[in-house]
């Protein structure tokens, strides 16, 4: 049974302009494969963030993943994932690791060390790199870079959404680094952008940019979708740039890119594709 690709792509358009516009640069069946992976991941994320019964809905999502891998899909996103699994070796372990990341999000979230933040970023986004890599034709050589690019994007999400996450009981900023810079939880709750907080943001942003550099170095391993991956990464880097221009005030507002700002990135994405 052919998946309803219009409905699958609508999930992406509704939730992430970044990934939707990037996906359009995949060619042929690879575009549908990217849609299938994103729809599956997004459904799990929604089970945690948008449900009145997140634990039950997360378990239902995982059951759907298992049905897709078992060749007995029911829902449309499961059909799309099963369709993709017939064509590419998308690792089941990547979804299992993502499931562990979603369990963390059930919260409350408190991380102590940078290593815990890296692990979280791997689970909820580095895993996406492992899912997309086979669709793009990357061999084992490109997997490390794919993971790092996903981690970079999720770290950017964490920096963009500090205020929103705090309201949900989630603090992804490592407590050890907060203590180092003299940043208190009360400062965050009061929306105070202190000099120590700015220094912490700069350190974490520098880590994200390092991961972007290392992740983008893996574009050469992709046979298709280089422009798609490059555009998504550039858009997320643009969010970091806007955060910096905004004085790192991510406690009272949420930065985003306009449609024009996304279009302006296209030439650079095509340049990176061929670099």
Order of alpha helices (4+ residues) and beta strands (2+ residues): alpha-alpha-alpha-alpha-alpha-alpha-beta-alpha-alpha-alpha-alpha-beta-alpha-alpha-alpha-alpha-alpha-alpha
